[in-house]
């Protein structure tokens, strides 16, 4: 027990030294896994070679050679692992009562697949052969009692060994890939390796039959049983090629869709800027208003729901909230004093007019929703629909606070703006009536300097819509 601990610690130190001196990036967890597998392979080798029959020289040459050949013609699985038929000769050697040949075949297969990958990572040269040796040791243990028995028992033991080989081999591979790539082991096993379960069951059956043939006819028996594994290998290759083509087609389609979405987003960005400039030009008494309230509303949304704040479509809704004023006559829009009831009725149509404009312009329903509801109130006394509470979309409820704060602090032709503190106190007084309390809390969570900067209170206000 002490020697085992010392060996594992020494190996871990060696891997850590390589990682720091050769540019490696192994995590401590991956180093520990490699160390554990290598030490486990050494223990398994001692146990297997010391307790099971030694076998013949021909087996020590034939089965490793077949394992190397299987690895040479193996296939990459989605770029992160390799699948081959090397398990078949390993399981065959175990079923034939050739444990040393099985371990040697496993080590040869692991080394071959690592060399083929052309990697410079030392841990792969240690992990891959060691992991397969551990799997081969398990297969030898599972088939030891069936060696020399009647064929049904040999086949049943081979099937069990194949499934055990799969569970251990692919479990270790998934764990290593997960640690190396920062992915959950279960996801790697499910997404990239679980489909191999039937194949490894077939490997176990083929290995048992091949091992039985070896026991009865040795070399000639091996030749006779090379055809089924070769056919299985061809089927695997065709399956992988088809799925990889499908994945590439899906990826290409996703890229085309992303390009189209990017182009549409850029078109919407340009259109929104142009429309916002148009309404700013008409409503000269609110210069820079749309830009300021958009910035503050986005900041409030960042406080409440950062994920939603990342959607640029929301900014278009904020930017275009008053676009419906394009349909309001200049005499009403530019009137310096209070509006009459008739004039107010015309002014109050601008959310619905704006809704139609942005909808026809191809903006998302989310944008149209903000434009339509930006004058709704928390207590249901807003317009045009009289929505109440959470019937009003969250972005709109946040925008209402930003819109009102900017309106109160901004100088208009018919009145002077009030101070920021007074404006915030006024909004607090209307929390739960005009404004969503959550939106008011989001405003209070911002420091005053940030609010002043977003509303451009400490410098000349410049319209910047691009």
C-alpha positions as CSV (number, residue, x, y, z in Angstrom):
1,X,0.0,0.0,0.0
2,X,2.8,2.4,0.8
3,X,4.7,1.5,-2.4
4,X,1.5,2.1,-4.4
5,X,1.0,5.5,-2.9
6,X,4.7,6.4,-3.6
7,X,4.4,5.2,-7.2
8,X,1.3,7.3,-7.8
9,X,2.9,10.3,-6.2
10,X,6.0,10.0,-8.2
11,X,4.1,9.7,-11.5
12,X,2.0,12.7,-10.6
13,X,5.1,14.7,-9.9
14,X,6.5,13.6,-13.3
15,X,3.4,14.7,-15.2
16,X,3.2,18.0,-13.3
17,X,6.8,18.7,-14.2
18,X,6.2,17.9,-17.9
19,X,3.1,20.1,-17.8
20,X,5.1,23.1,-16.6
21,X,8.2,22.6,-18.7
22,X,6.8,21.5,-22.0
23,X,3.8,23.7,-22.4
24,X,1.2,21.2,-21.4
25,X,-2.1,22.2,-20.0
26,X,-3.1,19.1,-17.9
27,X,-5.3,19.8,-14.9
28,X,-4.5,18.3,-11.6
29,X,-7.6,16.1,-11.9
30,X,-6.4,14.8,-15.3
31,X,-2.9,14.1,-13.9
32,X,-4.5,12.1,-11.1
33,X,-6.6,10.1,-13.5
34,X,-3.6,9.3,-15.7
35,X,-1.5,8.3,-12.6
36,X,-4.3,6.1,-11.3
37,X,-4.8,4.3,-14.6
38,X,-1.1,3.7,-15.1
39,X,-0.7,2.3,-11.6
40,X,-3.8,0.2,-12.1
41,X,-2.5,-1.2,-15.3
42,X,0.7,-2.2,-13.6
43,X,-1.1,-4.0,-10.8
44,X,-3.5,-5.7,-13.3
45,X,-0.6,-6.9,-15.3
46,X,1.1,-8.5,-12.3
47,X,-2.1,-10.2,-11.2
48,X,-3.0,-11.5,-14.6
49,X,0.4,-12.8,-15.7
50,X,1.0,-14.3,-12.2
51,X,-2.3,-16.1,-11.9
52,X,-3.3,-17.2,-15.4
53,X,-1.7,-19.5,-18.0
54,X,1.3,-18.1,-19.9
55,X,0.1,-19.1,-23.5
56,X,2.1,-19.7,-26.6
57,X,4.6,-17.6,-28.6
58,X,2.4,-17.5,-31.7
59,X,-0.4,-15.9,-29.8
60,X,2.0,-13.2,-28.5
61,X,2.7,-12.3,-32.1
62,X,-0.7,-12.8,-33.8
63,X,-3.1,-11.1,-31.5
64,X,-1.0,-7.9,-30.9
65,X,-0.5,-7.7,-34.7
66,X,-4.2,-7.9,-35.3
67,X,-4.8,-5.2,-32.7
68,X,-2.3,-2.9,-34.3
69,X,-3.9,-3.5,-37.7
70,X,-7.3,-2.7,-36.3
71,X,-6.1,0.6,-34.9
72,X,-4.4,1.5,-38.1
73,X,-7.7,1.4,-40.0
74,X,-9.7,2.9,-37.0
75,X,-11.9,6.0,-37.4
76,X,-12.0,9.3,-35.6
77,X,-15.3,9.9,-33.8
78,X,-16.3,13.6,-34.1
79,X,-12.7,14.7,-33.7
80,X,-12.2,13.8,-30.0
81,X,-11.8,10.0,-29.8
82,X,-11.1,7.0,-32.0
83,X,-13.1,3.8,-32.6
84,X,-11.6,0.7,-34.0
85,X,-11.9,-3.1,-33.8
86,X,-8.8,-3.6,-31.7
87,X,-11.1,-4.8,-28.8
88,X,-11.9,-8.0,-30.9
89,X,-8.3,-9.5,-30.9
90,X,-8.0,-8.5,-27.2
91,X,-11.2,-10.2,-26.3
92,X,-10.3,-13.1,-28.6
93,X,-7.0,-13.6,-26.8
94,X,-8.8,-13.6,-23.5
95,X,-11.4,-16.1,-24.6
96,X,-8.6,-18.3,-26.0
97,X,-6.8,-18.5,-22.7
98,X,-4.0,-16.2,-23.8
99,X,-3.9,-13.5,-21.1
100,X,-0.4,-12.3,-21.9
101,X,-1.3,-11.9,-25.5
102,X,-4.4,-10.1,-24.6
103,X,-2.5,-7.6,-22.4
104,X,0.2,-7.1,-25.1
105,X,-2.5,-6.6,-27.8
106,X,-4.2,-4.0,-25.6
107,X,-0.9,-2.1,-25.0
108,X,0.0,-2.3,-28.7
109,X,-3.4,-1.0,-29.7
110,X,-3.2,1.9,-27.2
111,X,0.2,2.9,-28.3
112,X,-0.7,2.7,-32.0
113,X,-3.7,4.9,-31.7
114,X,-1.7,7.5,-29.8
115,X,1.1,7.5,-32.4
116,X,-1.5,7.9,-35.1
117,X,-2.9,11.0,-33.4
118,X,0.6,12.6,-33.7
119,X,0.2,14.1,-30.3
120,X,3.0,15.5,-28.2
121,X,1.2,15.1,-25.0
122,X,3.0,12.7,-22.7
123,X,-0.1,11.8,-20.7
124,X,-1.7,10.3,-23.8
125,X,1.2,7.9,-24.4
126,X,0.7,6.9,-20.8
127,X,-3.0,6.8,-20.5
128,X,-4.1,5.1,-23.7
129,X,-2.1,1.9,-23.5
130,X,-2.6,1.7,-19.7
131,X,-6.4,2.1,-20.0
132,X,-6.6,-0.7,-22.6
133,X,-4.4,-2.9,-20.4
134,X,-6.8,-2.4,-17.5
135,X,-9.7,-3.3,-19.8
136,X,-7.9,-6.4,-21.2
137,X,-7.3,-7.5,-17.6
138,X,-11.0,-7.2,-16.8
139,X,-11.8,-9.2,-20.0
140,X,-9.3,-12.0,-18.9
141,X,-10.9,-12.2,-15.5
142,X,-14.4,-12.4,-17.0
143,X,-13.5,-15.1,-19.5
144,X,-11.0,-17.1,-17.4
145,X,-13.6,-19.6,-16.1
146,X,-15.0,-20.3,-19.6
147,X,-11.7,-21.1,-21.4
148,X,-11.9,-24.6,-22.8
149,X,-15.6,-24.9,-22.1
150,X,-18.3,-25.7,-24.7
151,X,-19.0,-23.0,-27.3
152,X,-22.2,-21.5,-25.7
153,X,-20.4,-20.9,-22.4
154,X,-17.4,-19.3,-24.2
155,X,-19.8,-17.1,-26.2
156,X,-21.8,-16.0,-23.1
157,X,-18.5,-15.2,-21.3
158,X,-17.3,-13.3,-24.4
159,X,-20.5,-11.2,-24.5
160,X,-20.1,-10.3,-20.8
161,X,-16.5,-9.5,-21.4
162,X,-17.4,-7.3,-24.4
163,X,-19.9,-5.2,-22.4
164,X,-17.5,-5.0,-19.4
165,X,-14.7,-3.9,-21.8
166,X,-17.0,-1.2,-23.2
167,X,-18.1,0.1,-19.7
168,X,-14.5,0.4,-18.5
169,X,-12.8,1.5,-21.7
170,X,-15.3,4.2,-22.7
171,X,-15.9,5.3,-19.1
172,X,-12.2,6.1,-18.7
173,X,-12.1,7.7,-22.2
174,X,-15.1,9.9,-21.4
175,X,-13.7,10.8,-18.1
176,X,-10.4,11.8,-19.7
177,X,-12.0,13.8,-22.5
178,X,-14.3,15.5,-20.0
179,X,-11.4,16.5,-17.7
180,X,-9.3,17.7,-20.7
181,X,-12.1,19.7,-22.4
182,X,-14.0,20.8,-19.3
183,X,-17.1,18.8,-20.2
184,X,-19.3,16.6,-18.0
185,X,-18.2,13.0,-18.3
186,X,-21.8,11.8,-18.7
187,X,-22.3,14.2,-21.7
188,X,-19.2,12.8,-23.5
189,X,-20.3,9.3,-22.8
190,X,-23.9,9.9,-24.0
191,X,-23.2,12.1,-27.0
192,X,-20.1,10.5,-28.5
193,X,-19.7,7.0,-27.2
194,X,-23.0,5.4,-26.0
195,X,-23.9,4.4,-29.5
196,X,-21.0,1.9,-29.4
197,X,-22.7,-0.4,-26.8
198,X,-24.1,-2.8,-29.5
199,X,-20.7,-2.8,-31.3
200,X,-18.9,-3.9,-28.1
201,X,-21.5,-6.6,-27.5
202,X,-20.7,-7.8,-31.1
203,X,-17.0,-7.5,-30.3
204,X,-17.5,-9.8,-27.3
205,X,-19.3,-12.4,-29.5
206,X,-16.7,-12.1,-32.3
207,X,-13.9,-12.3,-29.8
208,X,-15.3,-15.4,-28.2
209,X,-15.7,-17.1,-31.6
210,X,-12.3,-16.0,-32.8
211,X,-10.8,-17.2,-29.5
212,X,-12.6,-20.6,-29.9
213,X,-11.3,-20.8,-33.5
214,X,-7.8,-20.1,-32.3
215,X,-8.0,-22.8,-29.7
216,X,-9.1,-25.3,-32.4
217,X,-7.2,-24.2,-35.5
218,X,-4.9,-21.3,-34.4
219,X,-3.8,-19.3,-37.5
220,X,-6.3,-20.7,-40.0
221,X,-9.1,-20.2,-37.6
222,X,-8.1,-16.5,-37.2
223,X,-8.1,-16.0,-41.0
224,X,-11.6,-17.5,-41.2
225,X,-13.0,-15.1,-38.6
226,X,-11.4,-12.0,-40.0
227,X,-14.2,-11.5,-42.5
228,X,-17.0,-10.7,-40.0
229,X,-15.0,-8.1,-38.1
230,X,-14.0,-6.6,-41.4
231,X,-17.6,-6.3,-42.4
232,X,-18.5,-4.8,-39.0
233,X,-15.7,-2.3,-39.5
234,X,-17.0,-1.3,-42.9
235,X,-20.5,-0.8,-41.5
236,X,-19.0,1.4,-38.7
237,X,-17.1,3.5,-41.3
238,X,-20.2,4.0,-43.4
239,X,-22.3,5.0,-40.3
240,X,-19.7,7.5,-39.2
241,X,-19.3,8.9,-42.7
242,X,-23.1,9.4,-43.0
243,X,-23.5,10.9,-39.6
244,X,-20.5,13.2,-40.2
245,X,-22.0,14.3,-43.5
246,X,-25.2,15.0,-41.7
247,X,-23.5,17.0,-39.0
248,X,-21.6,19.0,-41.6
249,X,-24.8,19.7,-43.4
250,X,-26.5,20.9,-40.2
251,X,-23.4,23.0,-39.3
252,X,-23.4,24.6,-42.8
253,X,-27.1,25.3,-42.5
254,X,-26.7,26.8,-39.1
255,X,-23.8,29.0,-40.4
256,X,-26.0,30.2,-43.3
257,X,-28.8,30.9,-40.9
258,X,-26.5,32.8,-38.6
259,X,-25.2,34.9,-41.5
260,X,-28.8,35.6,-42.5
261,X,-29.6,36.6,-39.0
262,X,-26.6,38.8,-38.7
263,X,-27.5,40.6,-42.0
264,X,-31.1,41.1,-40.8
265,X,-29.9,42.4,-37.4
266,X,-27.6,44.9,-39.2
267,X,-30.5,45.9,-41.4
268,X,-32.7,46.4,-38.4
269,X,-29.9,48.4,-36.7
270,X,-29.7,50.8,-39.6
271,X,-33.4,51.1,-39.9
272,X,-33.9,51.8,-36.2
273,X,-31.2,54.5,-36.3
274,X,-32.8,56.1,-39.3
275,X,-36.3,56.0,-37.9
276,X,-35.2,57.3,-34.5
277,X,-33.4,60.2,-36.1
278,X,-36.5,61.0,-38.1
279,X,-38.7,61.3,-35.0
280,X,-36.0,63.2,-33.1
281,X,-35.9,65.7,-36.0
282,X,-39.6,66.2,-35.8
283,X,-39.9,66.3,-32.0
284,X,-37.1,68.9,-31.5
285,X,-38.1,69.5,-27.9
286,X,-36.8,66.1,-26.8
287,X,-33.4,66.1,-28.5
288,X,-31.4,63.0,-27.6
289,X,-34.3,61.5,-25.5
290,X,-34.5,58.2,-27.3
291,X,-30.8,57.6,-27.0
292,X,-30.7,58.4,-23.3
293,X,-33.7,56.4,-22.3
294,X,-32.5,53.4,-24.4
295,X,-29.1,53.5,-22.5
296,X,-30.8,53.7,-19.1
297,X,-33.4,51.1,-19.9
298,X,-30.7,48.7,-21.0
299,X,-28.8,49.3,-17.8
300,X,-31.9,48.6,-15.7
301,X,-32.6,45.4,-17.7
302,X,-29.0,44.4,-17.0
303,X,-29.7,44.7,-13.3
304,X,-32.9,42.6,-13.4
305,X,-32.2,40.1,-16.2
306,X,-28.7,40.1,-17.7
307,X,-29.5,37.3,-20.1
308,X,-32.5,39.2,-21.6
309,X,-30.4,42.4,-21.7
310,X,-28.1,40.7,-24.2
311,X,-30.9,40.6,-26.8
312,X,-30.3,43.6,-29.1
313,X,-33.9,43.5,-30.3
314,X,-34.9,45.0,-27.0
315,X,-32.7,48.1,-27.7
316,X,-34.5,48.5,-31.0
317,X,-37.8,48.6,-29.1
318,X,-36.5,51.2,-26.6
319,X,-35.0,53.3,-29.5
320,X,-38.2,53.2,-31.5
321,X,-40.8,53.6,-28.6
322,X,-42.0,57.0,-29.9
323,X,-41.8,56.2,-33.6
324,X,-45.6,56.5,-33.9
325,X,-45.3,60.2,-33.3
326,X,-44.5,60.4,-37.0
327,X,-48.2,60.2,-37.5
328,X,-49.0,63.1,-35.1
329,X,-49.5,66.5,-36.7
330,X,-46.7,69.0,-36.1
331,X,-49.1,71.5,-34.4
332,X,-49.8,69.0,-31.7
333,X,-46.3,67.5,-31.5
334,X,-44.6,70.9,-31.1
335,X,-47.2,72.6,-29.0
336,X,-45.4,74.4,-26.1
337,X,-48.3,74.1,-23.7
338,X,-50.8,71.5,-22.4
339,X,-52.8,69.7,-25.0
340,X,-56.6,69.8,-25.3
341,X,-58.6,66.7,-24.9
342,X,-59.0,66.3,-28.6
343,X,-55.3,66.9,-29.1
344,X,-54.5,64.4,-26.3
345,X,-56.7,61.8,-28.0
346,X,-54.7,62.2,-31.2
347,X,-51.3,62.0,-29.3
348,X,-52.4,58.9,-27.5
349,X,-52.7,57.0,-30.8
350,X,-48.9,57.0,-31.3
351,X,-48.2,53.7,-29.6
352,X,-50.6,51.9,-32.0
353,X,-49.3,53.8,-35.0
354,X,-45.7,52.9,-33.9
355,X,-46.8,49.2,-33.5
356,X,-47.9,49.1,-37.1
357,X,-44.8,50.8,-38.4
358,X,-42.3,48.5,-36.7
359,X,-44.3,45.4,-37.6
360,X,-44.4,46.4,-41.2
361,X,-40.7,47.2,-41.1
362,X,-40.0,43.6,-40.2
363,X,-38.9,44.0,-36.6
364,X,-39.5,41.2,-34.1
365,X,-42.7,41.0,-32.1
366,X,-40.7,41.9,-29.0
367,X,-39.9,45.3,-30.5
368,X,-43.5,45.9,-31.6
369,X,-44.7,44.9,-28.1
370,X,-42.4,47.5,-26.4
371,X,-43.6,50.2,-28.8
372,X,-47.2,49.3,-28.2
373,X,-47.1,49.1,-24.4
374,X,-44.6,51.8,-23.4
375,X,-47.4,54.0,-22.0
376,X,-49.1,51.3,-19.9
377,X,-49.0,51.7,-16.1
378,X,-48.5,49.2,-13.3
379,X,-52.0,50.1,-11.9
380,X,-53.8,49.6,-15.2
381,X,-54.5,53.3,-15.8
382,X,-52.2,53.5,-18.9
383,X,-53.0,53.3,-22.6
384,X,-53.8,52.1,-25.2
385,X,-54.8,48.7,-23.7
386,X,-55.1,49.4,-20.0
387,X,-52.7,46.5,-19.1
388,X,-52.0,46.0,-15.4
389,X,-49.1,44.6,-13.4
390,X,-47.2,41.8,-15.0
391,X,-49.5,41.9,-18.0
392,X,-47.1,44.5,-19.1
393,X,-43.8,43.1,-20.5
394,X,-40.8,43.3,-18.2
395,X,-38.7,45.4,-20.6
396,X,-41.5,47.9,-20.9
397,X,-42.0,48.2,-17.2
398,X,-38.3,49.0,-16.8
399,X,-38.4,51.3,-19.8
400,X,-41.3,53.3,-18.2
401,X,-39.0,54.2,-15.3
402,X,-36.2,55.3,-17.6
403,X,-38.5,57.3,-19.8
404,X,-40.1,59.2,-17.0
405,X,-36.8,59.9,-15.2
406,X,-35.4,61.4,-18.4
407,X,-38.5,63.4,-19.1
408,X,-38.5,64.9,-15.6
409,X,-34.8,65.9,-15.7
410,X,-34.8,67.2,-19.2
411,X,-35.4,70.8,-20.2
412,X,-38.5,71.2,-22.4
413,X,-39.7,74.4,-24.2
414,X,-42.6,74.7,-21.8
415,X,-40.7,73.9,-18.5
416,X,-37.4,73.4,-16.8
417,X,-36.2,69.9,-15.8
418,X,-35.9,69.1,-12.1
419,X,-32.9,67.7,-10.3
420,X,-32.0,64.0,-10.4
421,X,-32.6,63.4,-6.7
422,X,-36.0,65.1,-6.9
423,X,-36.9,63.0,-9.9
424,X,-35.9,59.7,-8.3
425,X,-37.9,60.6,-5.2
426,X,-40.9,61.3,-7.4
427,X,-40.6,57.9,-9.1
428,X,-40.3,56.3,-5.7
429,X,-43.6,57.9,-4.6
430,X,-45.3,56.3,-7.6
431,X,-43.9,52.8,-7.0
432,X,-46.7,50.3,-7.1
433,X,-49.1,52.7,-8.9
434,X,-47.5,54.1,-12.0
435,X,-44.4,52.0,-11.9
436,X,-43.5,48.4,-11.2
437,X,-41.8,48.2,-7.8
438,X,-39.2,45.9,-9.2
439,X,-38.3,48.4,-11.8
440,X,-38.0,51.2,-9.2
441,X,-35.7,48.9,-7.1
442,X,-33.5,48.3,-10.1
443,X,-33.2,52.1,-10.5
444,X,-32.2,52.5,-6.9
445,X,-29.6,49.8,-7.3
446,X,-27.7,52.0,-9.7
447,X,-25.4,54.7,-8.3
448,X,-26.2,58.3,-9.1
449,X,-23.1,58.9,-11.1
450,X,-24.0,56.1,-13.5
451,X,-27.6,57.4,-13.9
452,X,-26.3,61.0,-14.5
453,X,-23.9,59.7,-17.1
454,X,-26.5,57.7,-18.9
455,X,-28.9,60.6,-19.0
456,X,-26.0,63.0,-20.0
457,X,-26.9,65.4,-17.1
458,X,-23.3,66.6,-16.6
459,X,-22.4,67.5,-20.1
460,X,-24.0,68.7,-23.4
461,X,-26.5,66.2,-24.7
462,X,-25.5,64.9,-28.1
463,X,-27.7,62.7,-30.2
464,X,-25.8,59.5,-31.1
465,X,-28.0,56.8,-32.7
466,X,-25.5,54.7,-34.5
